[in-house]
Amino acid sequence: MTRQKKEILKKIDNIELQILCDTEMGCGEAPDHFYDRLYEEQDRLFEELAHLRKYKTAWDMFYDERGFLDWM
C-alpha cells in the first residue's frame, strides 16, 4: 500500500474517532448537522482513496466483491 493511501486511511480513522469521542463525552446529544463538515471531509477522503485504488467512485470500491473489506 502506498504511503498516500495509508495517510488517507489515518485521516478517515481520526475523523471517526473524533466523532465517537465527542459523542461519548457529550452524551450523544450534538445539535443537528453538527458533524456534517466532518462527514463531508470523510466522503471526500473515501473518493480520493477510491481513485488511488483505480475505482471510479467510493461506492464502486465499497461494493467490489473481489476484495471484500480490503479497503479498511
N, CA, C and O atoms as a Maestro MAE file, in Angstrom:
{
 s_m_m2io_version
 :::
 2.0.0
}

f_m_ct {
 s_m_title
 :::
 protein
 m_atom[288] {
  # First column is atom index #
  i_m_mmod_type
  r_m_x_coord
  r_m_y_coord
  r_m_z_coord
  i_m_residue_number
  s_m_chain_name
  s_m_pdb_residue_name
  s_m_pdb_atom_name
  i_m_atomic_number
  :::
  1 25 0.850 -1.167 0.000 1 A "MET " " N  " 7
  2 3 0.000 0.000 0.000 1 A "MET " " CA " 6
  3 2 0.901 1.238 0.000 1 A "MET " " C  " 6
  4 15 1.903 1.296 0.713 1 A "MET " " O  " 8
  5 25 0.534 2.189 -0.787 2 A "THR " " N  " 7
  6 3 1.367 3.379 -0.876 2 A "THR " " CA " 6
  7 2 1.193 4.243 0.363 2 A "THR " " C  " 6
  8 15 0.216 4.122 1.102 2 A "THR " " O  " 8
  9 25 2.148 5.100 0.562 3 A "ARG " " N  " 7
  10 3 2.122 5.994 1.719 3 A "ARG " " CA " 6
  11 2 0.893 6.904 1.675 3 A "ARG " " C  " 6
  12 15 0.278 7.178 2.706 3 A "ARG " " O  " 8
  13 25 0.546 7.363 0.490 4 A "GLN " " N  " 7
  14 3 -0.596 8.260 0.349 4 A "GLN " " CA " 6
  15 2 -1.891 7.569 0.785 4 A "GLN " " C  " 6
  16 15 -2.725 8.184 1.448 4 A "GLN " " O  " 8
  17 25 -2.061 6.316 0.423 5 A "LYS " " N  " 7
  18 3 -3.257 5.568 0.830 5 A "LYS " " CA " 6
  19 2 -3.289 5.388 2.345 5 A "LYS " " C  " 6
  20 15 -4.347 5.507 2.963 5 A "LYS " " O  " 8
  21 25 -2.136 5.101 2.943 6 A "LYS " " N  " 7
  22 3 -2.076 4.945 4.396 6 A "LYS " " CA " 6
  23 2 -2.430 6.242 5.109 6 A "LYS " " C  " 6
  24 15 -3.126 6.224 6.124 6 A "LYS " " O  " 8
  25 25 -1.957 7.358 4.587 7 A "GLU " " N  " 7
  26 3 -2.259 8.654 5.187 7 A "GLU " " CA " 6
  27 2 -3.755 8.959 5.101 7 A "GLU " " C  " 6
  28 15 -4.336 9.494 6.045 7 A "GLU " " O  " 8
  29 25 -4.369 8.621 3.984 8 A "ILE " " N  " 7
  30 3 -5.808 8.843 3.832 8 A "ILE " " CA " 6
  31 2 -6.577 7.991 4.830 8 A "ILE " " C  " 6
  32 15 -7.521 8.472 5.455 8 A "ILE " " O  " 8
  33 25 -6.185 6.730 4.986 9 A "LEU " " N  " 7
  34 3 -6.858 5.861 5.948 9 A "LEU " " CA " 6
  35 2 -6.687 6.372 7.379 9 A "LEU " " C  " 6
  36 15 -7.611 6.260 8.185 9 A "LEU " " O  " 8
  37 25 -5.530 6.927 7.705 10 A "LYS " " N  " 7
  38 3 -5.309 7.509 9.036 10 A "LYS " " CA " 6
  39 2 -6.240 8.694 9.262 10 A "LYS " " C  " 6
  40 15 -6.810 8.842 10.344 10 A "LYS " " O  " 8
  41 25 -6.396 9.537 8.244 11 A "LYS " " N  " 7
  42 3 -7.280 10.697 8.360 11 A "LYS " " CA " 6
  43 2 -8.726 10.263 8.552 11 A "LYS " " C  " 6
  44 15 -9.455 10.852 9.350 11 A "LYS " " O  " 8
  45 25 -9.142 9.231 7.820 12 A "ILE " " N  " 7
  46 3 -10.507 8.709 7.962 12 A "ILE " " CA " 6
  47 2 -10.714 8.157 9.371 12 A "ILE " " C  " 6
  48 15 -11.745 8.412 9.994 12 A "ILE " " O  " 8
  49 25 -9.750 7.411 9.865 13 A "ASP " " N  " 7
  50 3 -9.837 6.865 11.227 13 A "ASP " " CA " 6
  51 2 -9.893 7.978 12.267 13 A "ASP " " C  " 6
  52 15 -10.632 7.871 13.246 13 A "ASP " " O  " 8
  53 25 -9.123 9.042 12.067 14 A "ASN " " N  " 7
  54 3 -9.133 10.161 13.004 14 A "ASN " " CA " 6
  55 2 -10.484 10.865 13.033 14 A "ASN " " C  " 6
  56 15 -10.952 11.272 14.096 14 A "ASN " " O  " 8
  57 25 -11.103 11.007 11.880 15 A "ILE " " N  " 7
  58 3 -12.433 11.623 11.827 15 A "ILE " " CA " 6
  59 2 -13.438 10.756 12.574 15 A "ILE " " C  " 6
  60 15 -14.238 11.270 13.356 15 A "ILE " " O  " 8
  61 25 -13.403 9.448 12.342 16 A "GLU " " N  " 7
  62 3 -14.319 8.544 13.036 16 A "GLU " " CA " 6
  63 2 -14.091 8.580 14.539 16 A "GLU " " C  " 6
  64 15 -15.049 8.572 15.313 16 A "GLU " " O  " 8
  65 25 -12.831 8.620 14.959 17 A "LEU " " N  " 7
  66 3 -12.502 8.676 16.375 17 A "LEU " " CA " 6
  67 2 -12.960 9.988 16.996 17 A "LEU " " C  " 6
  68 15 -13.458 10.000 18.122 17 A "LEU " " O  " 8
  69 25 -12.799 11.079 16.281 18 A "GLN " " N  " 7
  70 3 -13.227 12.385 16.775 18 A "GLN " " CA " 6
  71 2 -14.734 12.411 17.015 18 A "GLN " " C  " 6
  72 15 -15.198 12.908 18.041 18 A "GLN " " O  " 8
  73 25 -15.486 11.877 16.070 19 A "ILE " " N  " 7
  74 3 -16.947 11.835 16.215 19 A "ILE " " CA " 6
  75 2 -17.339 10.925 17.373 19 A "ILE " " C  " 6
  76 15 -18.211 11.271 18.170 19 A "ILE " " O  " 8
  77 25 -16.702 9.773 17.466 20 A "LEU " " N  " 7
  78 3 -17.004 8.839 18.545 20 A "LEU " " CA " 6
  79 2 -16.704 9.443 19.916 20 A "LEU " " C  " 6
  80 15 -17.528 9.360 20.827 20 A "LEU " " O  " 8
  81 25 -15.536 10.046 20.060 21 A "CYS " " N  " 7
  82 3 -15.162 10.653 21.344 21 A "CYS " " CA " 6
  83 2 -16.103 11.789 21.704 21 A "CYS " " C  " 6
  84 15 -16.525 11.904 22.855 21 A "CYS " " O  " 8
  85 25 -16.433 12.622 20.742 22 A "ASP " " N  " 7
  86 3 -17.334 13.735 21.002 22 A "ASP " " CA " 6
  87 2 -18.718 13.242 21.399 22 A "ASP " " C  " 6
  88 15 -19.363 13.818 22.275 22 A "ASP " " O  " 8
  89 25 -19.163 12.186 20.758 23 A "THR " " N  " 7
  90 3 -20.466 11.617 21.085 23 A "THR " " CA " 6
  91 2 -20.466 11.032 22.490 23 A "THR " " C  " 6
  92 15 -21.423 11.215 23.242 23 A "THR " " O  " 8
  93 25 -19.404 10.334 22.841 24 A "GLU " " N  " 7
  94 3 -19.315 9.731 24.176 24 A "GLU " " CA " 6
  95 2 -19.228 10.797 25.272 24 A "GLU " " C  " 6
  96 15 -19.890 10.679 26.304 24 A "GLU " " O  " 8
  97 25 -18.430 11.817 25.058 25 A "MET " " N  " 7
  98 3 -18.249 12.847 26.083 25 A "MET " " CA " 6
  99 2 -19.435 13.792 26.156 25 A "MET " " C  " 6
  100 15 -19.697 14.386 27.202 25 A "MET " " O  " 8
  101 25 -20.144 13.930 25.063 26 A "GLY " " N  " 7
  102 3 -21.299 14.820 25.046 26 A "GLY " " CA " 6
  103 2 -22.601 14.081 25.244 26 A "GLY " " C  " 6
  104 15 -23.669 14.650 25.018 26 A "GLY " " O  " 8
  105 25 -22.545 12.844 25.655 27 A "CYS " " N  " 7
  106 3 -23.721 12.002 25.889 27 A "CYS " " CA " 6
  107 2 -24.558 11.821 24.632 27 A "CYS " " C  " 6
  108 15 -25.753 11.539 24.723 27 A "CYS " " O  " 8
  109 25 -23.952 11.977 23.462 28 A "GLY " " N  " 7
  110 3 -24.632 11.708 22.211 28 A "GLY " " CA " 6
  111 2 -25.651 12.744 21.799 28 A "GLY " " C  " 6
  112 15 -26.514 12.448 20.973 28 A "GLY " " O  " 8
  113 25 -25.588 13.955 22.345 29 A "GLU " " N  " 7
  114 3 -26.594 14.965 22.056 29 A "GLU " " CA " 6
  115 2 -26.001 16.174 21.357 29 A "GLU " " C  " 6
  116 15 -26.020 17.275 21.909 29 A "GLU " " O  " 8
  117 25 -25.487 15.995 20.179 30 A "ALA " " N  " 7
  118 3 -24.954 17.111 19.389 30 A "ALA " " CA " 6
  119 2 -26.105 17.754 18.606 30 A "ALA " " C  " 6
  120 15 -27.075 17.082 18.258 30 A "ALA " " O  " 8
  121 25 -25.991 19.047 18.334 31 A "PRO " " N  " 7
  122 3 -27.038 19.708 17.525 31 A "PRO " " CA " 6
  123 2 -27.130 19.090 16.128 31 A "PRO " " C  " 6
  124 15 -26.203 18.436 15.652 31 A "PRO " " O  " 8
  125 25 -28.272 19.318 15.493 32 A "ASP " " N  " 7
  126 3 -28.460 18.828 14.120 32 A "ASP " " CA " 6
  127 2 -27.374 19.382 13.213 32 A "ASP " " C  " 6
  128 15 -26.986 20.544 13.328 32 A "ASP " " O  " 8
  129 25 -26.899 18.557 12.330 33 A "HIS " " N  " 7
  130 3 -25.893 18.923 11.321 33 A "HIS " " CA " 6
  131 2 -24.551 19.329 11.926 33 A "HIS " " C  " 6
  132 15 -23.749 19.984 11.261 33 A "HIS " " O  " 8
  133 25 -24.300 18.952 13.164 34 A "PHE " " N  " 7
  134 3 -23.050 19.313 13.838 34 A "PHE " " CA " 6
  135 2 -21.845 18.640 13.189 34 A "PHE " " C  " 6
  136 15 -20.770 19.235 13.111 34 A "PHE " " O  " 8
  137 25 -22.016 17.414 12.726 35 A "TYR " " N  " 7
  138 3 -20.907 16.651 12.157 35 A "TYR " " CA " 6
  139 2 -20.881 16.663 10.626 35 A "TYR " " C  " 6
  140 15 -20.088 15.946 10.016 35 A "TYR " " O  " 8
  141 25 -21.720 17.451 10.018 36 A "ASP " " N  " 7
  142 3 -21.794 17.471 8.555 36 A "ASP " " CA " 6
  143 2 -20.447 17.767 7.907 36 A "ASP " " C  " 6
  144 15 -20.080 17.132 6.918 36 A "ASP " " O  " 8
  145 25 -19.710 18.726 8.458 37 A "ARG " " N  " 7
  146 3 -18.405 19.088 7.892 37 A "ARG " " CA " 6
  147 2 -17.444 17.904 7.953 37 A "ARG " " C  " 6
  148 15 -16.690 17.663 7.011 37 A "ARG " " O  " 8
  149 25 -17.472 17.169 9.058 38 A "LEU " " N  " 7
  150 3 -16.593 16.001 9.194 38 A "LEU " " CA " 6
  151 2 -17.010 14.878 8.252 38 A "LEU " " C  " 6
  152 15 -16.156 14.217 7.661 38 A "LEU " " O  " 8
  153 25 -18.312 14.658 8.106 39 A "TYR " " N  " 7
  154 3 -18.781 13.618 7.190 39 A "TYR " " CA " 6
  155 2 -18.457 13.966 5.732 39 A "TYR " " C  " 6
  156 15 -18.128 13.084 4.938 39 A "TYR " " O  " 8
  157 25 -18.551 15.248 5.389 40 A "GLU " " N  " 7
  158 3 -18.193 15.666 4.036 40 A "GLU " " CA " 6
  159 2 -16.703 15.438 3.771 40 A "GLU " " C  " 6
  160 15 -16.323 14.991 2.689 40 A "GLU " " O  " 8
  161 25 -15.868 15.745 4.755 41 A "GLU " " N  " 7
  162 3 -14.430 15.511 4.612 41 A "GLU " " CA " 6
  163 2 -14.143 14.012 4.493 41 A "GLU " " C  " 6
  164 15 -13.297 13.600 3.700 41 A "GLU " " O  " 8
  165 25 -14.839 13.211 5.273 42 A "GLN " " N  " 7
  166 3 -14.663 11.762 5.216 42 A "GLN " " CA " 6
  167 2 -15.084 11.230 3.836 42 A "GLN " " C  " 6
  168 15 -14.393 10.387 3.264 42 A "GLN " " O  " 8
  169 25 -16.190 11.708 3.311 43 A "ASP " " N  " 7
  170 3 -16.637 11.302 1.971 43 A "ASP " " CA " 6
  171 2 -15.605 11.678 0.914 43 A "ASP " " C  " 6
  172 15 -15.314 10.891 0.013 43 A "ASP " " O  " 8
  173 25 -15.051 12.890 1.028 44 A "ARG " " N  " 7
  174 3 -14.033 13.338 0.080 44 A "ARG " " CA " 6
  175 2 -12.800 12.439 0.143 44 A "ARG " " C  " 6
  176 15 -12.215 12.105 -0.888 44 A "ARG " " O  " 8
  177 25 -12.411 12.051 1.353 45 A "LEU " " N  " 7
  178 3 -11.248 11.177 1.514 45 A "LEU " " CA " 6
  179 2 -11.512 9.783 0.951 45 A "LEU " " C  " 6
  180 15 -10.622 9.184 0.347 45 A "LEU " " O  " 8
  181 25 -12.723 9.260 1.142 46 A "PHE " " N  " 7
  182 3 -13.064 7.965 0.561 46 A "PHE " " CA " 6
  183 2 -13.029 8.027 -0.960 46 A "PHE " " C  " 6
  184 15 -12.576 7.079 -1.603 46 A "PHE " " O  " 8
  185 25 -13.498 9.123 -1.548 47 A "GLU " " N  " 7
  186 3 -13.441 9.277 -3.004 47 A "GLU " " CA " 6
  187 2 -11.992 9.309 -3.484 47 A "GLU " " C  " 6
  188 15 -11.647 8.686 -4.488 47 A "GLU " " O  " 8
  189 25 -11.151 10.041 -2.757 48 A "GLU " " N  " 7
  190 3 -9.734 10.120 -3.123 48 A "GLU " " CA " 6
  191 2 -9.073 8.748 -3.031 48 A "GLU " " C  " 6
  192 15 -8.284 8.373 -3.899 48 A "GLU " " O  " 8
  193 25 -9.394 8.007 -1.985 49 A "LEU " " N  " 7
  194 3 -8.849 6.660 -1.831 49 A "LEU " " CA " 6
  195 2 -9.316 5.744 -2.956 49 A "LEU " " C  " 6
  196 15 -8.537 4.949 -3.482 49 A "LEU " " O  " 8
  197 25 -10.573 5.857 -3.317 50 A "ALA " " N  " 7
  198 3 -11.109 5.031 -4.402 50 A "ALA " " CA " 6
  199 2 -10.379 5.307 -5.712 50 A "ALA " " C  " 6
  200 15 -10.059 4.376 -6.452 50 A "ALA " " O  " 8
  201 25 -10.116 6.565 -6.000 51 A "HIS " " N  " 7
  202 3 -9.407 6.903 -7.239 51 A "HIS " " CA " 6
  203 2 -7.976 6.381 -7.215 51 A "HIS " " C  " 6
  204 15 -7.457 5.951 -8.244 51 A "HIS " " O  " 8
  205 25 -7.335 6.416 -6.050 52 A "LEU " " N  " 7
  206 3 -5.983 5.873 -5.948 52 A "LEU " " CA " 6
  207 2 -5.968 4.357 -6.140 52 A "LEU " " C  " 6
  208 15 -4.974 3.784 -6.587 52 A "LEU " " O  " 8
  209 25 -7.085 3.720 -5.795 53 A "ARG " " N  " 7
  210 3 -7.194 2.273 -5.965 53 A "ARG " " CA " 6
  211 2 -7.811 1.899 -7.305 53 A "ARG " " C  " 6
  212 15 -8.198 0.750 -7.516 53 A "ARG " " O  " 8
  213 25 -7.902 2.863 -8.202 54 A "LYS " " N  " 7
  214 3 -8.358 2.654 -9.587 54 A "LYS " " CA " 6
  215 2 -9.849 2.344 -9.702 54 A "LYS " " C  " 6
  216 15 -10.262 1.641 -10.624 54 A "LYS " " O  " 8
  217 25 -10.660 2.860 -8.775 55 A "TYR " " N  " 7
  218 3 -12.115 2.757 -8.874 55 A "TYR " " CA " 6
  219 2 -12.657 4.088 -9.363 55 A "TYR " " C  " 6
  220 15 -12.014 5.125 -9.196 55 A "TYR " " O  " 8
  221 25 -13.832 4.061 -9.964 56 A "LYS " " N  " 7
  222 3 -14.448 5.307 -10.432 56 A "LYS " " CA " 6
  223 2 -15.013 6.106 -9.265 56 A "LYS " " C  " 6
  224 15 -14.868 7.327 -9.218 56 A "LYS " " O  " 8
  225 25 -15.658 5.420 -8.323 57 A "THR " " N  " 7
  226 3 -16.260 6.091 -7.170 57 A "THR " " CA " 6
  227 2 -15.996 5.283 -5.906 57 A "THR " " C  " 6
  228 15 -15.547 4.139 -5.963 57 A "THR " " O  " 8
  229 25 -16.283 5.900 -4.770 58 A "ALA " " N  " 7
  230 3 -16.134 5.200 -3.493 58 A "ALA " " CA " 6
  231 2 -17.137 4.051 -3.390 58 A "ALA " " C  " 6
  232 15 -16.836 3.008 -2.809 58 A "ALA " " O  " 8
  233 25 -18.328 4.245 -3.956 59 A "TRP " " N  " 7
  234 3 -19.327 3.173 -3.927 59 A "TRP " " CA " 6
  235 2 -18.839 1.939 -4.679 59 A "TRP " " C  " 6
  236 15 -19.084 0.811 -4.252 59 A "TRP " " O  " 8
  237 25 -18.154 2.151 -5.789 60 A "ASP " " N  " 7
  238 3 -17.587 1.017 -6.519 60 A "ASP " " CA " 6
  239 2 -16.570 0.279 -5.646 60 A "ASP " " C  " 6
  240 15 -16.497 -0.950 -5.675 60 A "ASP " " O  " 8
  241 25 -15.800 1.023 -4.881 61 A "MET " " N  " 7
  242 3 -14.806 0.416 -4.000 61 A "MET " " CA " 6
  243 2 -15.492 -0.366 -2.876 61 A "MET " " C  " 6
  244 15 -15.085 -1.481 -2.550 61 A "MET " " O  " 8
  245 25 -16.534 0.226 -2.289 62 A "PHE " " N  " 7
  246 3 -17.225 -0.431 -1.184 62 A "PHE " " CA " 6
  247 2 -17.913 -1.723 -1.605 62 A "PHE " " C  " 6
  248 15 -17.937 -2.694 -0.850 62 A "PHE " " O  " 8
  249 25 -18.471 -1.731 -2.811 63 A "TYR " " N  " 7
  250 3 -19.255 -2.871 -3.257 63 A "TYR " " CA " 6
  251 2 -18.510 -3.814 -4.198 63 A "TYR " " C  " 6
  252 15 -19.131 -4.632 -4.875 63 A "TYR " " O  " 8
  253 25 -17.208 -3.704 -4.242 64 A "ASP " " N  " 7
  254 3 -16.409 -4.627 -5.047 64 A "ASP " " CA " 6
  255 2 -16.271 -5.937 -4.282 64 A "ASP " " C  " 6
  256 15 -15.700 -5.964 -3.192 64 A "ASP " " O  " 8
  257 25 -16.783 -7.002 -4.837 65 A "GLU " " N  " 7
  258 3 -16.776 -8.291 -4.148 65 A "GLU " " CA " 6
  259 2 -15.454 -9.027 -4.263 65 A "GLU " " C  " 6
  260 15 -15.234 -10.022 -3.572 65 A "GLU " " O  " 8
  261 25 -14.571 -8.548 -5.131 66 A "ARG " " N  " 7
  262 3 -13.284 -9.224 -5.296 66 A "ARG " " CA " 6
  263 2 -12.392 -9.058 -4.070 66 A "ARG " " C  " 6
  264 15 -11.692 -9.996 -3.690 66 A "ARG " " O  " 8
  265 25 -12.404 -7.894 -3.450 67 A "GLY " " N  " 7
  266 3 -11.545 -7.638 -2.298 67 A "GLY " " CA " 6
  267 2 -12.367 -7.279 -1.080 67 A "GLY " " C  " 6
  268 15 -12.278 -6.160 -0.574 67 A "GLY " " O  " 8
  269 25 -13.157 -8.209 -0.612 68 A "PHE " " N  " 7
  270 3 -14.085 -7.974 0.477 68 A "PHE " " CA " 6
  271 2 -13.350 -7.417 1.701 68 A "PHE " " C  " 6
  272 15 -12.497 -8.085 2.285 68 A "PHE " " O  " 8
  273 25 -13.691 -6.201 2.069 69 A "LEU " " N  " 7
  274 3 -13.144 -5.472 3.216 69 A "LEU " " CA " 6
  275 2 -11.660 -5.150 3.103 69 A "LEU " " C  " 6
  276 15 -11.018 -4.886 4.120 69 A "LEU " " O  " 8
  277 25 -11.104 -5.163 1.911 70 A "ASP " " N  " 7
  278 3 -9.707 -4.791 1.740 70 A "ASP " " CA " 6
  279 2 -9.482 -3.301 1.907 70 A "ASP " " C  " 6
  280 15 -8.358 -2.876 2.176 70 A "ASP " " O  " 8
  281 25 -10.522 -2.499 1.754 71 A "TRP " " N  " 7
  282 3 -10.354 -1.058 1.832 71 A "TRP " " CA " 6
  283 2 -10.195 -0.578 3.252 71 A "TRP " " C  " 6
  284 15 -9.785 0.561 3.475 71 A "TRP " " O  " 8
  285 25 -10.510 -1.422 4.222 72 A "MET " " N  " 7
  286 3 -10.428 -0.995 5.630 72 A "MET " " CA " 6
  287 2 -9.011 -1.045 6.138 72 A "MET " " C  " 6
  288 15 -8.759 -0.720 7.299 72 A "MET " " O  " 8
  :::
 }
 m_bond[287] {
  # First column is bond index #
  i_m_from
  i_m_to
  i_m_order
  :::
  1 1 2 1
  2 2 3 1
  3 3 4 2
  4 3 5 1
  5 5 6 1
  6 6 7 1
  7 7 8 2
  8 7 9 1
  9 9 10 1
  10 10 11 1
  11 11 12 2
  12 11 13 1
  13 13 14 1
  14 14 15 1
  15 15 16 2
  16 15 17 1
  17 17 18 1
  18 18 19 1
  19 19 20 2
  20 19 21 1
  21 21 22 1
  22 22 23 1
  23 23 24 2
  24 23 25 1
  25 25 26 1
  26 26 27 1
  27 27 28 2
  28 27 29 1
  29 29 30 1
  30 30 31 1
  31 31 32 2
  32 31 33 1
  33 33 34 1
  34 34 35 1
  35 35 36 2
  36 35 37 1
  37 37 38 1
  38 38 39 1
  39 39 40 2
  40 39 41 1
  41 41 42 1
  42 42 43 1
  43 43 44 2
  44 43 45 1
  45 45 46 1
  46 46 47 1
  47 47 48 2
  48 47 49 1
  49 49 50 1
  50 50 51 1
  51 51 52 2
  52 51 53 1
  53 53 54 1
  54 54 55 1
  55 55 56 2
  56 55 57 1
  57 57 58 1
  58 58 59 1
  59 59 60 2
  60 59 61 1
  61 61 62 1
  62 62 63 1
  63 63 64 2
  64 63 65 1
  65 65 66 1
  66 66 67 1
  67 67 68 2
  68 67 69 1
  69 69 70 1
  70 70 71 1
  71 71 72 2
  72 71 73 1
  73 73 74 1
  74 74 75 1
  75 75 76 2
  76 75 77 1
  77 77 78 1
  78 78 79 1
  79 79 80 2
  80 79 81 1
  81 81 82 1
  82 82 83 1
  83 83 84 2
  84 83 85 1
  85 85 86 1
  86 86 87 1
  87 87 88 2
  88 87 89 1
  89 89 90 1
  90 90 91 1
  91 91 92 2
  92 91 93 1
  93 93 94 1
  94 94 95 1
  95 95 96 2
  96 95 97 1
  97 97 98 1
  98 98 99 1
  99 99 100 2
  100 99 101 1
  101 101 102 1
  102 102 103 1
  103 103 104 2
  104 103 105 1
  105 105 106 1
  106 106 107 1
  107 107 108 2
  108 107 109 1
  109 109 110 1
  110 110 111 1
  111 111 112 2
  112 111 113 1
  113 113 114 1
  114 114 115 1
  115 115 116 2
  116 115 117 1
  117 117 118 1
  118 118 119 1
  119 119 120 2
  120 119 121 1
  121 121 122 1
  122 122 123 1
  123 123 124 2
  124 123 125 1
  125 125 126 1
  126 126 127 1
  127 127 128 2
  128 127 129 1
  129 129 130 1
  130 130 131 1
  131 131 132 2
  132 131 133 1
  133 133 134 1
  134 134 135 1
  135 135 136 2
  136 135 137 1
  137 137 138 1
  138 138 139 1
  139 139 140 2
  140 139 141 1
  141 141 142 1
  142 142 143 1
  143 143 144 2
  144 143 145 1
  145 145 146 1
  146 146 147 1
  147 147 148 2
  148 147 149 1
  149 149 150 1
  150 150 151 1
  151 151 152 2
  152 151 153 1
  153 153 154 1
  154 154 155 1
  155 155 156 2
  156 155 157 1
  157 157 158 1
  158 158 159 1
  159 159 160 2
  160 159 161 1
  161 161 162 1
  162 162 163 1
  163 163 164 2
  164 163 165 1
  165 165 166 1
  166 166 167 1
  167 167 168 2
  168 167 169 1
  169 169 170 1
  170 170 171 1
  171 171 172 2
  172 171 173 1
  173 173 174 1
  174 174 175 1
  175 175 176 2
  176 175 177 1
  177 177 178 1
  178 178 179 1
  179 179 180 2
  180 179 181 1
  181 181 182 1
  182 182 183 1
  183 183 184 2
  184 183 185 1
  185 185 186 1
  186 186 187 1
  187 187 188 2
  188 187 189 1
  189 189 190 1
  190 190 191 1
  191 191 192 2
  192 191 193 1
  193 193 194 1
  194 194 195 1
  195 195 196 2
  196 195 197 1
  197 197 198 1
  198 198 199 1
  199 199 200 2
  200 199 201 1
  201 201 202 1
  202 202 203 1
  203 203 204 2
  204 203 205 1
  205 205 206 1
  206 206 207 1
  207 207 208 2
  208 207 209 1
  209 209 210 1
  210 210 211 1
  211 211 212 2
  212 211 213 1
  213 213 214 1
  214 214 215 1
  215 215 216 2
  216 215 217 1
  217 217 218 1
  218 218 219 1
  219 219 220 2
  220 219 221 1
  221 221 222 1
  222 222 223 1
  223 223 224 2
  224 223 225 1
  225 225 226 1
  226 226 227 1
  227 227 228 2
  228 227 229 1
  229 229 230 1
  230 230 231 1
  231 231 232 2
  232 231 233 1
  233 233 234 1
  234 234 235 1
  235 235 236 2
  236 235 237 1
  237 237 238 1
  238 238 239 1
  239 239 240 2
  240 239 241 1
  241 241 242 1
  242 242 243 1
  243 243 244 2
  244 243 245 1
  245 245 246 1
  246 246 247 1
  247 247 248 2
  248 247 249 1
  249 249 250 1
  250 250 251 1
  251 251 252 2
  252 251 253 1
  253 253 254 1
  254 254 255 1
  255 255 256 2
  256 255 257 1
  257 257 258 1
  258 258 259 1
  259 259 260 2
  260 259 261 1
  261 261 262 1
  262 262 263 1
  263 263 264 2
  264 263 265 1
  265 265 266 1
  266 266 267 1
  267 267 268 2
  268 267 269 1
  269 269 270 1
  270 270 271 1
  271 271 272 2
  272 271 273 1
  273 273 274 1
  274 274 275 1
  275 275 276 2
  276 275 277 1
  277 277 278 1
  278 278 279 1
  279 279 280 2
  280 279 281 1
  281 281 282 1
  282 282 283 1
  283 283 284 2
  284 283 285 1
  285 285 286 1
  286 286 287 1
  287 287 288 2
  :::
 }
}
